[in-house]
Amino acid sequence: MANDKMLAQVSEKPGFFAALDQSGGSTPGALKLYGIPEDAYNGDAEMFKLIHEMRVRIITAPAFTGDKVIGAILFEATMDGQAEGKPVPSFLWEDRGVVPFLKIDKGLENEADGVQLMKPIPGLDDLLARAVKLGIFGTKMRSVIKLNSPEGIAAIAKQQFALGAQIGAHGLVPILEPEVSIKSPDKAGAEATLRAELLKGLDALPDSSRVMLKLTIPDVADFYRPLIDHPRVVRVVALSGGYTRTDACRRLAANHGMIASFSRALINDLKVSMSDSEFDATLAEGIDEIYQASVVKV
């Protein structure tokens, strides 16, 4: 069973999620923004060592606590890593009061029917069992919607809910993330189709099932309120989706009951060259801005 204290925090506490889950494909970009070019390291091992150092610098910063950051989504290698001599999930929960989640997807298939489904996830049950032992509370998995395609969006929802059931069987709470691209030519239409498919999937879940949803901030304010209010939804969190932090926070503040789960919008101003005091102050400023947009609504 999920930890009751973690569940209470995730479902009720004011705050937001930090998405620290860049994987192999997105790590070079994250490091470049941090000020580490691709020619500064050789191979995946050095690359992941550098991104782990960046993440540890973030989660050990004074402002990164459960006061405002209620959960953090981790890449698998980060889950397996250490922070101040402890496994990262244990450090987050025991030392920082932040609930740990794990990104489980292995990337995206090529586009078909206007969407990108997730690639197969080999060894998922073994990964989930290991995550439970390490104190992980839940998981996250991303697929992408580019067009308002009823067939494609239905396939996205079907895959997300099927994997969600597999995850839930391990006692973990899945975050379903069917991202609608902010570049979609009919973003509002795709969001309407997605909302209908998600409601259909939620209504079909057993009464005891609980999921979270991670969604692009909708074009119409409060459009996802029926999902937020659904009895089988623990929480609905928002991805920044390529919006600047200022724009993402402005949009998020208009959506009642929706909190942030930002990655780029949280970390893009952080640089490896910063002194610890500069780094900590910059991170604290970002945390404060995203927290306000998650908690104070207009």
Secondary structure as GFF3:
##gff-version 3
##sequence-region A 1 298
A	DSSP	alpha_helix	4	12	.	.	.	ID=ss1
A	DSSP	beta_strand	16	20	.	.	.	ID=ss2
A	DSSP	alpha_helix	27	34	.	.	.	ID=ss3
A	DSSP	three_ten_helix	38	40	.	.	.	ID=ss4
A	DSSP	alpha_helix	43	59	.	.	.	ID=ss5
A	DSSP	beta_strand	69	74	.	.	.	ID=ss6
A	DSSP	alpha_helix	76	79	.	.	.	ID=ss7
A	DSSP	beta_strand	82	83	.	.	.	ID=ss8
A	DSSP	beta_strand	86	87	.	.	.	ID=ss9
A	DSSP	alpha_helix	88	90	.	.	.	ID=ss10
A	DSSP	pi_helix	91	96	.	.	.	ID=ss11
A	DSSP	beta_strand	99	103	.	.	.	ID=ss12
A	DSSP	beta_strand	115	116	.	.	.	ID=ss13
A	DSSP	alpha_helix	124	133	.	.	.	ID=ss14
A	DSSP	beta_strand	138	145	.	.	.	ID=ss15
A	DSSP	alpha_helix	150	168	.	.	.	ID=ss16
A	DSSP	beta_strand	173	180	.	.	.	ID=ss17
A	DSSP	alpha_helix	187	203	.	.	.	ID=ss18
A	DSSP	beta_strand	211	216	.	.	.	ID=ss19
A	DSSP	alpha_helix	225	228	.	.	.	ID=ss20
A	DSSP	beta_strand	233	239	.	.	.	ID=ss21
A	DSSP	alpha_helix	245	252	.	.	.	ID=ss22
A	DSSP	beta_strand	258	262	.	.	.	ID=ss23
A	DSSP	alpha_helix	264	267	.	.	.	ID=ss24
A	DSSP	alpha_helix	276	295	.	.	.	ID=ss25
###
